Amino acid sequence: MIHFTPTLGIKETAKNANHFIKDNMHVFWDIFKPFIPYIIIFTILDVIVTELFMPLNPQTGKKFEFPVGGFVVAYFLTCLAVTWHRVVIHGADNYVPMDPFKPKKSELAFVGMGIALFLGLFAGGFILGMLAALITPILIVLVVPFLIYAAYAWTKVMFYFPAKATGQHVTLKQSYKMTTGYVWKMIAASFVGYFKLFLIMMAYIIVGVTVLASLAYAAGKLGIHDQSAAIILQSIYMIPLVAFFQPLFTVIWVTVLSNYYQYVLQHEAPVTND
């Protein structure tokens, strides 16, 4: 039984994805609400450790950011992604949520593959940066082509994830073949789907940064240097980003990805069970 009707067109898919999310916001919050306390706690932990213990970056003049809480937040967003794939593919009335504290073998494979791909891209960027620094700065012009290829290659293997989340088996090699002709559509449909939310987030960021900078300036003029106040204000600013905007961007991408995965399965390529 198909609960989400997959589409091919970019605008049509973005529209359908956003309508699906809007119609199932109660499901989204049912899934995500248990994660929110952990996300808030670890986000605030990063702010506190950064403000109190991290050294200054001599190049930027700002403190190095403590990253541990960010990894925890990323894990819970990955759990959301696993479950949302099931909502889209199995239906909002027939999905099984991922338990982040008791992940199944297939769910750990989903998380592990995401980490492996991220590290691979990070390593490629790091090596390119090192070569530019050690050999010739002209290599920095390769950054843009590398980023374009990285986005292309990342998207080519994405069918691994909805398959793994729903108990099917698609290898990276199979995904690379299955996504032929769909990469541009997936990227473009996700950006179209993001557009309105992105504008809202940018408005929030501009207002938030302006307020924080104004308060910091005023405090400096008054000779006030209170780290606890800075920690509280930064935490308040960060919470909507990690507990509202990031999860919504996640489910938009997951819905678009699941859309094209189902479309390909229906029109081109069967898969096997895990």
C-alpha positions as CSV (number, residue, x, y, z in Angstrom):
1,M,0.0,0.0,0.0
2,I,1.5,3.3,-1.1
3,H,0.8,6.2,1.3
4,F,2.9,8.8,-0.5
5,T,2.5,9.0,-4.2
6,P,5.9,9.6,-5.8
7,T,6.3,12.2,-8.5
8,L,9.0,13.1,-11.1
9,G,8.8,16.8,-11.6
10,I,11.0,19.1,-9.4
11,K,8.4,21.7,-8.5
12,E,5.7,19.0,-8.1
13,T,7.9,16.9,-5.8
14,A,8.9,19.9,-3.7
15,K,5.2,20.9,-3.4
16,N,4.1,17.3,-2.5
17,A,6.9,16.9,0.0
18,N,6.0,20.1,1.8
19,H,2.3,19.3,1.8
20,F,3.0,15.8,3.1
21,I,5.0,17.3,6.0
22,K,2.4,19.9,6.7
23,D,-0.4,17.2,6.8
24,N,1.7,15.0,9.1
25,M,3.2,17.6,11.5
26,H,1.5,15.8,14.4
27,V,3.5,12.7,13.4
28,F,6.7,14.7,13.1
29,W,6.3,16.1,16.6
30,D,5.4,12.7,18.0
31,I,8.7,11.4,16.7
32,F,10.8,14.4,17.5
33,K,9.5,15.6,20.9
34,P,11.3,12.8,22.8
35,F,14.6,14.0,21.3
36,I,14.2,17.7,22.1
37,P,15.5,17.6,25.7
38,Y,18.7,15.8,24.7
39,I,19.2,18.2,21.8
40,I,18.8,21.2,24.0
41,I,21.0,19.9,26.8
42,F,23.9,19.0,24.4
43,T,23.5,22.2,22.5
44,I,23.8,24.2,25.7
45,L,26.7,22.0,26.8
46,D,28.6,23.0,23.6
47,V,27.9,26.7,24.3
48,I,29.1,26.4,27.9
49,V,32.3,24.5,27.2
50,T,33.1,26.8,24.3
51,E,32.6,30.0,26.3
52,L,34.4,28.8,29.5
53,F,37.2,26.5,28.3
54,M,38.0,26.7,24.6
55,P,41.0,28.8,23.5
56,L,40.8,31.6,20.9
57,N,41.4,30.9,17.2
58,P,44.3,33.2,16.4
59,Q,43.1,33.6,12.8
60,T,39.5,34.6,13.5
61,G,39.8,36.0,17.1
62,K,36.9,33.8,18.1
63,K,36.9,30.7,20.3
64,F,37.2,27.3,18.9
65,E,33.8,25.6,19.1
66,F,33.4,22.5,21.3
67,P,31.9,19.9,19.0
68,V,30.8,17.0,21.1
69,G,27.2,18.1,21.6
70,G,26.9,18.7,17.9
71,F,27.7,15.1,17.3
72,V,24.9,14.0,19.7
73,V,22.5,16.4,18.0
74,A,23.5,14.9,14.6
75,Y,22.8,11.4,15.9
76,F,19.2,12.3,17.0
77,L,18.6,14.0,13.7
78,T,19.7,10.8,12.0
79,C,17.3,8.9,14.1
80,L,14.6,11.3,12.9
81,A,15.7,10.7,9.4
82,V,15.4,6.9,9.8
83,T,11.9,7.1,11.2
84,W,10.7,9.7,8.6
85,H,11.8,7.5,5.7
86,R,9.4,4.9,7.2
87,V,6.7,7.5,7.6
88,V,6.9,8.4,3.9
89,I,7.4,4.9,2.6
90,H,5.3,2.8,5.0
91,G,2.7,5.4,5.8
92,A,2.0,7.7,8.8
93,D,-0.3,5.0,10.2
94,N,2.1,2.1,9.8
95,Y,5.7,3.2,10.6
96,V,8.0,1.9,13.3
97,P,10.0,4.6,15.1
98,M,13.7,4.1,15.7
99,D,14.7,3.9,19.3
100,P,17.9,5.9,19.6
101,F,18.9,4.0,22.8
102,K,18.3,0.5,21.3
103,P,19.2,0.8,17.6
104,K,18.8,-2.2,15.4
105,K,21.6,-3.6,13.3
106,S,20.2,-2.1,10.1
107,E,19.7,1.3,11.9
108,L,23.4,1.2,13.1
109,A,24.4,0.5,9.5
110,F,22.4,3.6,8.4
111,V,24.2,5.7,11.0
112,G,27.6,4.2,10.3
113,M,27.3,4.7,6.5
114,G,26.3,8.3,7.1
115,I,29.4,8.8,9.2
116,A,31.7,7.0,6.7
117,L,30.5,9.2,3.8
118,F,30.8,12.4,5.9
119,L,34.4,11.4,6.9
120,G,35.2,10.6,3.3
121,L,34.1,14.0,2.1
122,F,35.8,15.7,5.0
123,A,39.1,13.8,4.3
124,G,38.9,14.9,0.6
125,G,38.5,18.5,1.6
126,F,41.2,18.3,4.2
127,I,43.7,16.8,1.8
128,L,42.9,19.4,-0.9
129,G,43.4,22.2,1.7
130,M,46.7,20.7,2.8
131,L,48.0,20.4,-0.7
132,A,47.0,24.0,-1.4
133,A,48.9,25.0,1.8
134,L,52.0,22.9,1.2
135,I,52.4,22.9,-2.6
136,T,50.7,25.9,-4.2
137,P,47.8,28.2,-3.2
138,I,46.5,27.9,-6.8
139,L,45.1,24.5,-5.9
140,I,42.5,26.4,-3.9
141,V,40.6,26.9,-7.2
142,L,39.8,23.2,-7.1
143,V,37.6,23.7,-4.1
144,V,34.5,24.6,-6.1
145,P,34.8,21.7,-8.5
146,F,35.4,19.4,-5.5
147,L,32.3,20.7,-3.8
148,I,30.2,20.2,-6.9
149,Y,31.5,16.7,-7.4
150,A,31.1,15.9,-3.7
151,A,27.4,17.0,-3.8
152,Y,27.0,14.9,-7.0
153,A,28.7,11.8,-5.6
154,W,26.9,12.1,-2.2
155,T,23.5,12.3,-4.0
156,K,24.3,9.3,-6.2
157,V,24.6,7.0,-3.2
158,M,21.6,8.3,-1.3
159,F,19.2,5.5,-2.2
160,Y,21.2,3.3,0.3
161,F,19.5,5.2,3.1
162,P,15.7,4.9,2.5
163,A,16.4,1.2,1.5
164,K,18.2,0.5,4.8
165,A,15.6,2.4,6.9
166,T,12.8,0.3,5.5
167,G,14.4,-3.1,5.5
168,Q,15.5,-3.3,1.9
169,H,19.0,-3.9,0.5
170,V,20.6,-1.4,-1.9
171,T,24.4,-1.2,-2.1
172,L,26.2,2.0,-2.8
173,K,27.1,0.7,-6.3
174,Q,23.4,-0.1,-6.9
175,S,22.4,3.3,-5.7
176,Y,24.9,4.9,-8.0
177,K,23.3,3.2,-10.9
178,M,19.7,3.7,-9.8
179,T,20.1,7.4,-9.4
180,T,21.2,8.0,-12.9
181,G,19.1,10.8,-14.4
182,Y,17.7,11.8,-11.0
183,V,20.5,13.6,-9.2
184,W,19.7,17.0,-10.5
185,K,16.0,16.4,-9.7
186,M,16.7,15.4,-6.1
187,I,19.0,18.3,-5.5
188,A,16.8,20.9,-7.2
189,A,13.5,19.6,-5.6
190,S,15.1,19.7,-2.1
191,F,16.2,23.3,-2.6
192,V,12.8,24.3,-3.9
193,G,11.3,22.6,-0.9
194,Y,13.8,24.3,1.4
195,F,13.2,27.8,0.0
196,K,10.5,29.2,2.2
197,L,12.0,27.7,5.4
198,F,15.4,29.0,4.4
199,L,14.1,32.5,4.1
200,I,12.4,32.3,7.5
201,M,15.6,30.9,9.1
202,M,17.8,33.7,7.5
203,A,15.4,36.3,8.9
204,Y,15.7,34.7,12.3
205,I,19.5,34.5,12.1
206,I,19.8,38.2,11.0
207,V,17.6,39.4,13.8
208,G,19.2,37.1,16.4
209,V,22.8,38.0,15.4
210,T,21.9,41.7,15.4
211,V,20.3,41.5,18.9
212,L,23.3,39.5,20.3
213,A,25.8,41.9,18.8
214,S,23.9,44.9,20.1
215,L,23.7,43.5,23.6
216,A,27.4,42.6,23.5
217,Y,28.3,46.2,22.3
218,A,26.1,47.8,25.0
219,A,27.6,45.5,27.7
220,G,31.1,46.5,26.5
221,K,30.3,50.2,26.7
222,L,29.0,49.7,30.2
223,G,32.0,47.7,31.2
224,I,29.9,44.5,31.8
225,H,31.7,41.2,31.0
226,D,29.4,38.5,32.3
227,Q,30.0,35.1,30.7
228,S,26.9,33.6,32.3
229,A,24.8,36.2,30.5
230,A,26.6,35.4,27.2
231,I,26.0,31.7,27.7
232,I,22.3,32.2,28.4
233,L,21.8,34.5,25.4
234,Q,23.7,32.2,23.0
235,S,21.8,29.2,24.2
236,I,18.4,30.9,23.7
237,Y,19.6,31.9,20.2
238,M,20.8,28.4,19.3
239,I,17.8,26.3,20.5
240,P,15.4,27.2,17.7
241,L,18.1,26.4,15.1
242,V,18.7,22.9,16.4
243,A,15.2,22.1,17.7
244,F,13.1,23.6,14.9
245,F,14.9,24.5,11.7
246,Q,17.4,21.7,11.5
247,P,14.8,18.9,12.0
248,L,12.5,20.5,9.4
249,F,15.3,20.7,6.8
250,T,16.0,17.1,7.6
251,V,12.5,15.8,7.0
252,I,12.2,17.9,3.8
253,W,15.3,16.2,2.4
254,V,14.2,12.8,3.6
255,T,10.8,13.2,2.0
256,V,12.3,14.3,-1.4
257,L,14.8,11.4,-1.2
258,S,12.1,8.9,-0.4
259,N,9.9,10.3,-3.2
260,Y,12.6,9.6,-5.8
261,Y,13.5,6.2,-4.3
262,Q,9.9,5.1,-4.5
263,Y,9.6,6.5,-8.0
264,V,12.6,4.6,-9.3
265,L,11.4,1.4,-7.6
266,Q,8.0,1.7,-9.2
267,H,9.3,2.5,-12.7
268,E,12.7,1.0,-13.0
269,A,14.5,-1.1,-10.4
270,P,13.3,-3.7,-7.8
271,V,15.3,-4.3,-4.7
272,T,15.7,-7.2,-2.3
273,N,15.0,-7.4,1.4
274,D,17.8,-6.9,3.9
